[in-house]
Structure formats: structure tokens, C-alpha cells
Amino acid sequence: MNTVRLGQSDLQVTPICLGTMTFGEQVNEAESHAILSHSLARGVNFIDTAEMYSVPAKAETCGATETIIGNWFAKNPGARQKLVVATKVAGPSRGMPWVRNGTGMTAADIVASCEASLRRLQTDVIDLYQIHWPERHVPAFGTMYYNPEKETSATPIREQLDALAGLVKAGKVRYIGLSNETPYGVHEFVRLAEQHGLPRVATVQNPYCLINRTWENGMDETCHRLDVSLLAYSPLGFGLLTGKYDDSGISGEGAPKGARISTYESVRKQRWGRPEALEASRRYNQLARANGMTPTQMALAFCYTKWQVASTIIGVTSMAQLDEDLAAWGTTLTPEMLKEIDAIRWELRDPAL
């Protein structure tokens, strides 16, 4: 894999990024270390994590993933210098008071979170520091509409940028990014950065997959024109686009044991657990098989080959899954397949938005 440049930064990353939110919950520390080593050996130079991981979020595992990665760095001298490391500062609580107490996200919160991540990761600098979700109210994580009556914002974007600028100036962060953002948010972060000489966001990490292509409803033009790169997360729709739930559904006796949606009720209640999302996934998975591909191959090839995507974040629970996801690199979709994919979307839209 060739590397790609993220936004206007000098970060050069592989177009596949290893996501780590399973580390510390579905994957124990020893297995996580084996996956990290194997990923690096296979040429992936980009890993993504967050202060609130592992997932599903719980007080007792908050920060566990970063700690696991930090311990791996300590055991593997030289590995840190070979990797671009991205992590995230959590936004307002969203029902997780152990992550952020209250509705806002102050400059002090951002600085304290960054310093804690540095300690857990056992590193001196974070290459890409992202705001995990906006401090303001936005339609995200399955919410369809913006509702101004729900606005509780207490920290202006300028204040957030000033805090991030301080971390960059101190050498603790190289570049900054956003996640679960909207066109307004990206424009405002870029506008204020350019107006006041503050760090410019390099990336936005948003969901993008066959059952959630909402990125193409305005975010693609916004980020293309502003030169901000997409880091696509959940390319397999939390496993729905692997085909493993096609026959059994996501819950009940026949559901796959150990898989996130079938194991965790909290995940089933989210956007990925909607009946419409499963039904749409079955249609896409059937299309893949009809064209001699596995569902995983087609779903990943869709992300890997889209001009909108700089790097696709893959989450795995085993080295076998990692190898399968990496093997899909280089798979191409014919114009006829792409037309059929668009036809399904036209009919079923984005059920996991």
C-alpha cells in the first residue's frame, strides 16, 4: 500500500488504519499485542484509539485500550516511531459521567484528557488528536435531525481550538482532527483556524459504509473543498456487512456468540441494531455473493476505492479477521456492481445513519 497525506498536514498514513476499540473488552491484552505486531508487520502504519475505549463504554474499562497500546509500545522498542498514532478526547458526557462530567468540554478538560492519554500510551506526542464528538448538539449516533431546542453548548469552538493550539505549541500533539462532525462544524473549525492562526483540522472521522453513506450528503463536498481528509469508521457496519448475521439475525439462540451486536444489548439498541439496517445489509451481502465475492470483500472494497476516503479504519478481534480485511485491498468493483449498489441505496437509503 502506498501512503496518503492527511489534509494539509505532513502525516503520511496507509489507506488502512487499525482501529482498536475492541482491545480491553472483546480482545485481551496478549491478543491485542499480537494483533498490533501483526498489523505493523503487514505494513499498516496507522492506528486509532480513544480515551473512552474499550467499547461498549464502561467506567471500569475507560482508558483500557490506550493502556494496552502503551504497554505494547513499552515491550516493542522502536514500534512507536514506525506508527502514526491517533486518539480522541471525548465530548460531553452522553450518559457516561466517568468520561466527562457535565454538558460542556472546557479547555481544561481537553488538556487534562490529552495528558492522561499521553501517560496511558506511554508516548511524548500524539500524532493526530481528534475531538470524538462535537461539544455542541448535533444529529449523530443515530439521531436523524438537528434540534436547536436541545442545544446545551457551553464551550465555543474558538475556546476548543485555543486549547488544542496550546497542546500543539507544547509539542504534545502534532495535528488535530474531528469526529462525528457536520458540514457546519468543519467549516467553522477551519474558518476560525485560518482567521486566528490556529491549528487547522486535518481529518474528520465519520461513519461510512454501504448502510450509512450520509457522508455523501454534503460532507464530501465540504471536506474536498477545504482539503480535510475522511477517516472512514465502521466500514463493515458493526459486522452486519460481513454476512454473519444474515441467517440468524442479531439476537437470539442462533446469533453468533462473541460478536458485538449479539453480545451487547447496548450496541443492539444503536443504529447498527435496527431491523432496517440488517435487511439492507442482507441485500448488499447477497449482491456480493452473486458476483463471486464475500460480503466483507465487497464492503471493504467499496470504502477502499472511494475517492472520498483517505483511510479506512478496520476493527478486528483476531489476526484472521485482520488478514481477511487486508486481503481485500486491491479488490475492485465493476461499474455494473456499483450501479447495483446505488440502486439498493436509492431504495433503502441509509438505515444506519
NORNOR-V423885 format. One record per backbone hydrogen bond with DSSP energy under -0.5 kcal/mol. CO is the residue of the C=O (numbers start at 1). NH is the residue of the N-H. If there is no record, write none. Layout:
CO & NH
CO & NH
This chain:
2 & 15
4 & 13
5 & 7
6 & 9
10 & 12
11 & 6
11 & 13
13 & 4
15 & 312
17 & 19
17 & 314
18 & 48
19 & 316
20 & 23
21 & 55
22 & 25
22 & 26
22 & 27
27 & 24
28 & 32
29 & 33
30 & 34
31 & 35
32 & 36
33 & 37
34 & 38
35 & 39
36 & 40
37 & 41
38 & 42
39 & 44
40 & 43
45 & 84
46 & 18
47 & 86
48 & 20
50 & 53
51 & 63
53 & 63
53 & 65
58 & 61
58 & 62
59 & 62
61 & 64
63 & 67
64 & 68
65 & 69
66 & 70
67 & 71
68 & 72
69 & 73
70 & 74
71 & 75
72 & 76
73 & 76
76 & 79
78 & 82
79 & 82
80 & 83
83 & 85
84 & 47
84 & 86
85 & 127
85 & 128
86 & 49
87 & 130
88 & 51
88 & 90
89 & 132
93 & 96
96 & 99
96 & 100
100 & 102
102 & 93
106 & 110
107 & 111
108 & 112
109 & 113
110 & 114
111 & 115
112 & 116
113 & 117
114 & 118
115 & 119
116 & 120
117 & 121
118 & 122
118 & 123
119 & 122
125 & 127
126 & 174
127 & 175
128 & 87
128 & 130
129 & 177
130 & 89
130 & 132
131 & 179
138 & 140
140 & 143
147 & 150
148 & 151
156 & 160
157 & 161
158 & 162
159 & 163
160 & 164
161 & 165
162 & 166
163 & 167
164 & 168
165 & 169
166 & 170
167 & 172
167 & 173
168 & 171
172 & 126
175 & 129
176 & 202
176 & 203
177 & 131
178 & 205
180 & 134
182 & 186
183 & 187
184 & 188
185 & 189
186 & 190
187 & 191
188 & 192
189 & 193
190 & 194
191 & 195
192 & 196
193 & 197
193 & 198
200 & 176
202 & 229
203 & 178
204 & 206
204 & 231
205 & 180
206 & 233
209 & 212
211 & 352
212 & 209
213 & 216
214 & 217
215 & 220
218 & 222
219 & 223
220 & 224
221 & 225
222 & 226
223 & 227
223 & 228
224 & 227
229 & 204
230 & 232
230 & 310
230 & 311
231 & 206
231 & 233
232 & 313
233 & 208
234 & 237
236 & 239
236 & 241
237 & 240
239 & 242
239 & 244
240 & 243
243 & 246
245 & 249
252 & 255
256 & 259
259 & 263
260 & 264
263 & 265
264 & 267
264 & 268
265 & 269
267 & 270
270 & 273
271 & 274
274 & 277
274 & 278
275 & 279
276 & 280
277 & 281
278 & 282
279 & 283
280 & 284
281 & 285
282 & 286
283 & 287
284 & 288
285 & 289
286 & 290
287 & 291
288 & 291
288 & 293
289 & 292
294 & 298
295 & 299
296 & 300
297 & 301
298 & 302
299 & 303
300 & 304
301 & 305
303 & 306
306 & 309
308 & 230
311 & 232
312 & 17
312 & 314
313 & 235
314 & 19
318 & 322
319 & 323
320 & 324
321 & 325
322 & 326
323 & 327
324 & 328
326 & 329
328 & 331
334 & 338
335 & 339
336 & 340
337 & 341
338 & 342
339 & 343
340 & 344
341 & 345
342 & 346
343 & 347
344 & 348
345 & 349
349 & 351
350 & 353
353 & 142
